[in-house]
Amino acid sequence: MQLTPMQLTSAQLISPAAARNFEPICEVLASLLPDHGQVLEIASGPGQHVCGFGRRFGHVQWQPSDADPRALASIAAWRESAALANVRPPLHLDVTAHHWPLDFNALPSVILAINLCHIAPWQVTLGLVYGAGRYLHAGGKLLVYGPFKRAGEHTAPSNAAFDQSLRRADPAHGVRDMDEVIIYANTQELNLEQIHAMPSNNFLVEFEHL
């Protein structure tokens, strides 16, 4: 997720962006989450979101994950502080790996990725979609939140400026074209269900596994 992390405790990190987008994301999740099951959050970052979601949506199990050891330590600290039975210990997960460390007998009903695609190489987006196609059952959902281009064009001047700043910092990063994500998702039997417009020129893109 997009972070400018600040230290909260010796291990806990906090992201202002996570605090700003939490409520709008919750409003959409309320209509999309199943009555029971597990949500796998990819790239959970500091852990603010997953603990907040666990508190708000206690009827599902939340599995945070990340590939960054610092983030994993922060997630564990947030989880310990929140003391929520439905938030599991963080999982070390690299979405570009061919095999994810998941139990095929207890696969997630939803895979959620917030502010991941634009702050990682394109291979990460491909890995996310490939993994969702591999590990979601029929009817399972992949939910991807963040800024996107539409038909190759930025949706706002602020997103264009953001894209330039990302690419200056790392040429492999940048705001992705939603159409390219949708095309690849279709090859993984993930059907576009709905594009939810979100505040600050973001989107939550909803896919369902066929």
Secondary structure, 3 states (H helix, E strand, C coil): CCCCCEECCCCCEECHHHHHHHHHHHHHHHHHCCCCCEEEEECCCCCHHHHHHHHHCCCCEEEEEECCHHHHHHHHHHHHHHCCCCECCCEECCCCCCCCCCCCCCCCCEEEEECCHHHCCHHHHHHHHHHHHHHCCCCCEEEEEECEEECCECCCHHHHHHHHHHHHHCCCCCCEEHHHHHHHHHHCCEEEEEEEEEHHHEEEEEEEEC
